[in-house]
Amino acid sequence: MIFTDTTDTDILIVRPGVERLTAVNAKAFKDEVITLITEGASQLVIDFKDVSFLDSSGLGALTGLLKKIGHRGDLVVCGLNDDVQQMFKICRMDRVFKSYSDSAAAVQAMNEAS
């Protein structure tokens, strides 16, 4: 389901691979990304450029991923369209997750932070 790219600085860019991240597919998305974290990925950019809708289950999956990474790494989001961004704001997740306009901006910020 997910698509991944790795930068030359070992930041993993993850695209959910679905247009709608909802209760139907959020667990599968979370499980796939947890496998990557378990295998050693610790710097993740979740790129929502192709996601047009996100519900509370999708946000719950993201929160679970953030908890799984813990203090060993970082997880940021990017490419939020207006509807997805609004969901982050309504649920106050915009205070939990750092958000960037696109994956290039997210990767640059993560590189500068390290």
C-alpha positions as CSV (number, residue, x, y, z in Angstrom):
1,M,0.0,0.0,0.0
2,I,2.7,2.5,0.9
3,F,5.4,4.0,-1.3
4,T,8.8,4.9,0.1
5,D,11.9,6.9,-1.0
6,T,15.1,7.3,1.0
7,T,17.2,10.4,0.8
8,D,20.9,10.4,0.9
9,T,20.7,11.4,4.6
10,D,18.6,8.3,5.5
11,I,15.3,10.2,5.8
12,L,12.5,8.0,4.7
13,I,9.7,9.6,2.7
14,V,6.5,7.6,3.0
15,R,3.4,8.2,0.8
16,P,0.3,6.4,2.0
17,G,-0.6,5.1,-1.5
18,V,-4.3,5.8,-1.0
19,E,-6.5,8.8,-1.8
20,R,-8.4,8.5,1.4
21,L,-6.8,7.5,4.7
22,T,-9.7,6.2,6.8
23,A,-10.8,3.5,9.1
24,V,-10.9,1.1,6.1
25,N,-7.1,1.3,5.5
26,A,-5.5,3.2,8.4
27,K,-4.5,0.0,10.3
28,A,-2.8,-1.4,7.2
29,F,-0.9,1.9,6.7
30,K,0.2,2.0,10.3
31,D,1.3,-1.6,10.3
32,E,3.4,-1.1,7.1
33,V,5.1,1.9,8.6
34,I,5.7,0.3,11.9
35,T,7.5,-2.5,10.1
36,L,9.8,0.2,8.6
37,I,10.4,1.7,12.0
38,T,11.1,-1.7,13.5
39,E,13.7,-2.3,10.7
40,G,15.5,0.9,11.7
41,A,13.8,3.9,10.1
42,S,13.9,6.7,12.5
43,Q,13.5,9.9,10.4
44,L,10.2,9.8,8.6
45,V,8.4,12.3,6.3
46,I,4.7,11.3,5.7
47,D,3.8,12.9,2.3
48,F,0.1,13.5,2.0
49,K,0.3,15.1,-1.5
50,D,-1.9,12.4,-3.0
51,V,-4.3,12.1,0.0
52,S,-7.5,14.1,-0.4
53,F,-9.2,13.0,2.8
54,L,-8.1,11.9,6.3
55,D,-10.4,10.9,9.2
56,S,-9.8,10.3,12.9
57,S,-8.6,6.8,12.2
58,G,-5.9,8.1,9.9
59,L,-4.9,10.6,12.6
60,G,-4.9,7.8,15.1
61,A,-2.5,5.8,12.9
62,L,-0.2,8.8,12.7
63,T,-0.2,9.3,16.4
64,G,0.6,5.6,16.9
65,L,3.6,6.0,14.5
66,L,4.8,9.0,16.5
67,K,4.6,7.1,19.7
68,K,6.4,4.1,18.1
69,I,9.3,6.3,17.1
70,G,9.5,8.0,20.4
71,H,12.7,9.8,21.2
72,R,14.7,7.7,18.8
73,G,13.8,9.9,15.8
74,D,11.3,12.3,14.2
75,L,8.2,12.1,12.2
76,V,6.8,15.1,10.2
77,V,4.1,15.5,7.6
78,C,3.9,17.4,4.4
79,G,1.7,18.1,1.3
80,L,-1.5,18.6,3.3
81,N,-4.3,19.8,1.1
82,D,-6.9,22.2,2.6
83,D,-9.3,19.5,3.8
84,V,-6.6,17.3,5.4
85,Q,-5.0,20.4,7.0
86,Q,-8.4,21.4,8.3
87,M,-8.8,17.9,10.0
88,F,-5.3,18.4,11.6
89,K,-6.5,21.8,13.0
90,I,-9.9,20.5,14.2
91,C,-8.2,17.7,16.1
92,R,-5.4,20.0,17.2
93,M,-2.9,17.7,15.6
94,D,-1.3,20.7,14.0
95,R,0.2,21.3,17.4
96,V,1.6,17.7,17.6
97,F,3.0,17.3,14.1
98,K,5.4,19.6,12.3
99,S,4.0,20.2,8.8
100,Y,5.7,21.4,5.6
101,S,4.5,22.3,2.2
102,D,6.3,19.5,0.4
103,S,8.7,16.7,1.0
104,A,11.7,18.8,-0.2
105,A,11.0,21.4,2.5
106,A,10.4,18.7,5.1
107,V,13.7,16.9,4.3
108,Q,15.6,20.2,4.3
109,A,14.2,21.1,7.7
110,M,15.0,17.7,9.2
111,N,18.6,17.9,7.8
112,E,19.1,21.3,9.3
113,A,17.7,20.1,12.7
114,S,20.3,17.3,12.9
